[in-house]
Amino acid sequence: MKGTSLSLLVGVGMMLSQAQATAQSFPTDDPVIKAIWQEGMVNSQAYNIAQVMMDSIGPRLSGSPALKAANEWAVMKFEEWGIPASNEQYGTWMSWRRGISHVDLIQPWVRSLTGMMLAWSPGTDGKVEGPVVAMPEFENKQAFDAWLPTVEGKFVLTSMYQPTCRPNTSWEEHGTEESFEKMSAARDTARNSWSAKSRALRTALGSSVDLALEEAGALGLFSSSWAGGWGATRIFSASTERIPAFSLTCEDYGLLHRLAQNGQGPVVRVEAEAENLGVQPIFNTIAEIRGSERPDEYILFSAHFDSWDGGTGATDNGTGSVIMMEAARILKTVYPNPKRTIIIGLWGAEEQGLIGSRAFAEQHPEVLQGLQAVFNQDNGTGRVARVSMQGLTGASPHFANWLSAVPRDITRHISLDFPGTPGGGGSDYASFICGGAPTFSLSSLSFDYGYTWHTNYDTLDKIVFDDVMNNATLTAMLAYMASEDPETVSRDQRVMPVNPRTGEQMTWPVCRSPRTWEEYRGR
């Protein structure tokens, strides 16, 4: 009976979607625009693409076997849709496979703690037990040097202690104004002091604090990068070479810190499996729908395929990758012979400095030179709400014309920033705007992106598929219009404004070569 009810609900939902599509008011009678809407909003494959990418393949850490599996799967999907695709090597990277890990408090009481190894962390040789000590704030390097020998045979807490892990929204809703202000002041004071003294210590050491702790004989390191929400923790990379490094939730990190600071003898047992697979080739997945009239002019769909691996990389940048794959599928279905060539680039190692896209731009100057438009998406699951012209004064008339063909249901959410300023980093758009190519970052609404960005909560359930469908449909329509545009988008650049912080005139960003693994690790 439950199965029958679910089928009825799904059927009703599909009929409602079809009715909405039929009732949709289009600003143009263009049959291709209408077909894109039907394919993107009624026949969408976005969920199916996302479910495999996030749930089955999982997180796609740069250089990992999972990212390579994702590359191979993406090529298979593109070819299934009739779009030629390949994995294009652009360099090498350290390959690392995460295994099972445990951090258990065993004294003064027993509790399994919530945390994860940081990426590229060494594992352990079986189970390792030891006491826990909190690293204090140091006034100078001499104080650090005097304390350093005490870490031998111990696990070290290396992050600032948060006075509370209750989110600000909870304090504001339930606490008194005086209580909230008191908490905020305490947190700001602690943060400012810790940041200033940590920065000074790193400068004085001239090397990694973590490596110094490792050399002094620490058993392992615990850190915590709280994202401001219940249990949300950012998971980045380790800098140690022989001992494990973990990120713990704010709550469990705080427990260990209080026990250590109050002399209550915390002891942990750690077991961490990790496999270093050595330096391996890394790839961008590149697909192409060849242009029929102007094949040497290009429209580029841009999204990074890699992710950090605290969650499954759903909103950073699984959603961007799904949008570009789905937009390509839509166009191949309803607009299989574009006038200009459409390239889909799913980039590697964006999280380590836009490495895949910078390599592609450097290795394919003919594409960079022939770009009519780049559409990049990389900031979460929300519907597109802002598009900057990135400092190109001649781009606005073209983009406005393209957008005029898009139904009001999509455009009513979007504001345009003209002329804007070119982005020097932050996402893969920077790899192309630096060369003067017409590049548009499809910036979406937050949807609490701060809680999912690089955290253990970046998982499929956080994706808002109505918005992903909206964004894929928008991207396909913009690409269609850009392909059909009889004119080439101007690359005229604005006079750059004065930086209000420095008082100096800003300059157009300079294209950079991609970093190597060794450069990334600072070795």
N, C-alpha and C positions, 0 to 999 in steps of 0.2 A: 504493500500500500504506500509506503514511504517512497519507493522508487517511482511509482506511478505519479505521485504528487510532484516529485522533483522534475520528472519529464514534462508534466503539464506547465510547471513554472518556467522551465527553459524554453518551451515552445511559445508561451505567451510573451516571454522576453524577446525572442527573435521576431515575432510578429510586430511587437511594439517598435523595435529597431527599424524594421522595414517600413513601417508606417511613418516613422519620423523621417526616414530618408526620402520617402515619396513626397512628404509635405515640405521638405527643405526648400527654402527660397534661395535660388542661385542668382548671383549678380550678372551672370552671363548665360547664354544658351549653348555655350561650348559643350559638345557632347563628351569630350575627354574629361573636362572638369567634373561633370556629372558622374561619369564612369569611375573616376578616382574616388569620389565620395562613396559611391556604392561599394566599391571594392575595399576601401579603407575603414568605413564605418559600419558596414553591414556584413561583409565577408572577411572581416579581419582575421589574420593569423597571428596577431601580436602575442596573445596568451600562449599559444602553442610554442612559438619561438622562445618566449621567455621561460616557460616552464622547463624546457630541456636545458637551456643555457644555465639557469640558476640552480635548479634542483638536481638534474642528472649529471651535468658536467661539474657544476659547483664553482667555487671561487677560482679566479684565473690570475694567480700571482705571476709576475713577469718571470720568464724562464722556466716555469714549472711544467711538469707533464700535463697538468690540467689545461694550461693555456694552449699547449700544442694540440691537445685533444679538441679544444674549442676551435682552433684554426682549421683543423681537418673537418670537423662537423660543419663549420660555416661554408667551406668550399662545397661540401656535399649538398647543403641546402640551396646554395646559389645555382648549382648545376641542375638540381631537381626542378628549379624554376626556369631553367633554360638560359641562365646567365653564366657565361664563362668566368671562372674564378681560379685563383692560385694563391699559394702561400709564398710570399716573396721574402727571402732572407735579407735582413739588413744589418746583422751583427751577431754577436755572441753574448751570453749572459750566464751567470751561475744558476744552475738548475738545482732545485731543492724540493723535497717532498715532505710535507708535514705528516707526522704519525700521531698516535694516541699519546696524550699527556695527562698527568694528574698532579695537582698540588693539594696536599692534605695537611691540615693542622692536626698534630698528634699530641701536643702539650700546649697549654694546660688542660685542654679538652679536645675532643675529636670532631672535626668537621672537614668535609671536602670543599675546597675553595673554588670559586668561579674565576677562571682565567685561561689565557692561551699563551703558548709560546709566540714570541715575536718572529716574524719572517726571517729566514736564513739563520735562525738560532741553532747552535750545536745542541745535540741531545745529551742524554746521560747514559752511562753504562749501568743499566739497571736502576734500582732505587737508591736515592741518596737522601740521608737525613742530616739535619743540622739545625742549630739555633738561628734565630732571626735578629738582626740588628738594624736600626734605622739610621740612615746617614744624616747627620745634623747639618745645619747651615754653618759655613765656615767664613770667618772674617778674612782669611788670607790663605795662601798656599802653604805656609808654614804650619798652620793649624791642621790642614788636611793631611800633610805629610806625617805629622805627629800621630794622627788618628788612624791612618791607613793600615798599619800592622795589625790592628785589632780585628780586621775583617777576616783573617785567615780561618778557614773552616766554618764560615758562617754564610748564610743567605743575607743579602743586603737589600734594604728598601731604599730606592734611589729617587723617589718622586716627592713632591710636596704633599703633605697631609691635608686633606680637605676637612674643614671643621664640620661640614654636614654634606651628606649626599642626597639630601632632599632638594628637588628642583626648585628654582625660584618661583615658578608658577604655583607650586604648592604653598610656599611661604606667603605669597601675595594673596592667595585665596583664603587661607585659613588663619594666618598669623596676624598679630597686631602690626600696625605700621612701625611702632618702636622696635618690635622684635625683628621684623624684616630688615630694618635699617642697621640694627646691631649686628645681625648675621652678615649682611653685605659688607659692612665695614671690616669685620673680622676676616672675612674671606679675601677682600681686597688687600688688606695689610699683609696677610700671609703670602698671597700670590706675589705681591710686589717685592717683598723681602727675599723670598725664595728665588725669584727670577733674577734679581740683581746680583745676588751672591753666587748663584750658579753660573751666570754669564761671566762674572769676574774670575771664578775658579777655572772655567774652561779656557779662558784667555791666558791665565797664568800657567796652566799646565801645558798649553800648546798642543794638547792631544785629548783623546777621549777619556772622560772620567770612568766610563765603564771598563775600558781596557786597563786603566790603572788598578781598578778593583780586582779585575781578573788576575793581573800580574801579582797582586798582593795575596792571592790564595783564596778569594771568595769562592764559595760553592756554586753560587748562582745569584741572579739579580731579579728583583721584583720592582716593577714600575706600575704606574696607573695614570692614564690620560682620560680623565672623565669628560664625557660629552655633554654633561648638564642635565641628563635625564636618568630615570630609574634604571640602573644596571647597564647603561650604554657606555661602552668603553672603546676608545680608538686603539686599533692594532696596527702598528707600523713594523719596523724592522730592527733586528738586533745588531749591535756592533761588536759583540764578543766573538771570540774565535774558538774557545775551548769549553766555556761553561754556559749553561742555559740561561736565557733571559725571557721572563714572562711579563705579560701585562695582566693585572688583576682588576676586577671591578672596583669601583670607588669604595663600595661597602666592605669588601673583604680585605682590600688594602688597608683601609682604616682600622679594621679589627687587628691586623698584625701590627700596625704602627702603634696603636694604643697599648697593646700588650708589651711590646718592646720598650716603649718609652716609660712605662710604669714598672719595669723590672719584673714582669710576671712570666718570664721564661718561655716565650713562644718557640716551639720546635715544629718544623715541617718535614714532611717526606715528599720528595719530588721524583717523578719518573717521566721522562720525556723521550719519545722516539722521533728521530729526524734523520733524513737520508740526504746527504750531499751527493749530487749526481755529477758534479764537475761542470766545467764550462760547456755549454751546448748552443747550437744555433737558435736564433729567435727570428720571428716572422711577423710581417703584416699580412693580413688577408685582404687581397685586392680582387674586386669583381668589376666587370665592365659591360655596359650596354653600348655597343659601338654606334656612333653618330652616322646618319645616312647622308647628310649634306655638308656638315662642317665637322668632320671627325677629329680634326686637330684643335678644336676648341672644346673645353671640358666643363662639366658640372660635377663637383665633388661632394659626395656624402661622407661626412667625417665624424667618427666616434671612436673612442678608445675601447679596446676589447679587454685589456688587462684590468685587474682590480687588486686591491689589498684583500687579504683572505681571513679577516676577522669574521665576516659574514659570507654571503655568496656574491657580493658585488652587484646587487640588484639595482640600486639607484645610482651607483657610481662604478662602472657606467653601463651596466646591463641595459638600462632603459634606453640610453642613447644608441647603443648597438642594435637593440630591437627596432627602434624607430627607423634607423637607416636600412636595415635588412628588409623590414616590412615595406618601406617606401620603394625600395628597389623592386620587390615582388609586385607591388601594385602597378608600378610603371611598366614592368615587363608584361603584365597581364593586359593593360588597357592602352599602352603607348609604347609598343615594342620597337618602334623605329624612330627614335628621337633624332632631331636635326643635329644636335651636338652630342658628343660622347659623354655618357654618365659613368663616372667611376665611383665605386663604393670602397672606402678605405676604413678597415677596422684595425686600429693601430695597436701596437704593443708598447709596453713600458712608458706609457704616458705618466704613470704615477712616479716614475723616477726622473722625470724631466722632459716630457714630450719626445722621447727618444725615437719611437717608431715613425711618427709623422715628420720629425725633422730629417730623419734619414730618407724618407720617401721624397720630400721636397728637394733635398740635396741630390739624390740619385736620379730624379726625373725633372730636370730644369725645363724640358719641353712642356710638361704638364703645368708647372708653375707659371710659365710664360703664357700658356693658352687658356688659363682659367677664366671662365665667364662668371662662375659663382662657386663659393664653398659654403655649404650649410653644415655647421657643427653643433652638436648637442651633447651636453655633459654636465648638467647640474641638477639631476634628480628627476622625479617622476611627475612633477606638476605640468600643467598645460603651459605652452609657450606664452609668455606675457610681455617680453621685451626683446627687441632686436636693434642692435646698434649698427650704424653704417661704418663704424670702425675708422672714421677719419677720412673716408673717401667721398669727396664732395660731389662726384658725378654718379654715385651709386643710388642715391635716394630716389630720383625719378624712375629708375628701372625697378627698384624694389617696390615702390608704391604701385606701379603698374601691375607687377606680378601679383601683389597682394590684393589688388582690386578684383581679381577673379575668384578669390577665396570666399566661401560663404560667410555671412555675418556671424553665424554660430561660432566660428573660429576666430575671426578678426576682431570681434568685440572685446576680446581679452588682451589684445596686443597693442603696445605702445612702441613707437619708433623713436630712436635717439639719433638725431641728425645735427651736425655731421658725426658726432661721437669722437672717440679717440681710439687709436689702435691698441689692442691688448698685447702687452709684451710677454705674457705668460699666463699660467692658470689653466689653460686647456689647449687642445691641438690647433685651434684657430690661429694661435700665435705663430705656428710654423709656416703659415701661408700669408697672413697679413704683413709680416715682416718683409716679404718680397713684393708687396704692393698688390697682391691678388685680391679681387673682390670677395671678402670673407665675412660671413654673417654668423654670429653666435646666436643660436635659438635658445634664449635664456628663459628658463621656466620658473614657475612659482615654487616657493620653498617646500611646502608640505613637510615641515619639521626636518629639513635636510640636515640640520646640525646634529640630529640624533641618529641619522643613518650614515652620514659621510664618514667613511673609513672605520665604521664601528662593527661590533658583533651583531648589531640589529639591522644590518643592511641585507635584508632577505626578501624573498619573493612576495610575502604578504604585505610589504610596504608599497608595492607598486599599485598605482591608480590607473587601471587599464583604460578607463574612459579617456583619460588625458593622454596616455600613450597612443591610443588610436587617433585622437585628435591631432597629435604632433606628427605622426607618420603620414596622415592624410594631408596636413599642411605642407610637410616637406615634399611630398610627391607633387602637389599642385604648384609649389614654387619652382620646383625643378622643371616641370612641364613648361611653365611660362618662361623661365629663363632659357630653356632650349629653343622655344619658338621665337624668342625676341629677335627681331631683325637686326638690332644693333648690339655691338659689343659694349659691355659695361666699362665706363671710363675709369682709369686708375689715378685721376687727379687727386692730389693729397692736400688736405687742409694745412693752413699755417698752424703749427702746434701751439697750444696755449702755455701759459706760465704755470709751473707747479706751485700751488699755493703754500706748500710746506717749505719749499726751498727758495722760492722766489726766482728760480731759473727757468728758462724756456725749455719745455720738453722737446725731445727729439724722436723721430720715427724709430721704432724698435729695429734692432739689427738681427738678422738671421744667424742662428748659432748651429754649429755642428753637434750631432748627438754625442752624449757622454758614453764612455765605456763602463763596464762593470768596475774596473779598478778606480776610475775617476769618481764613480758614484760612491764607492766605499771609502774614498779618501785615502787610499793606500799609495 
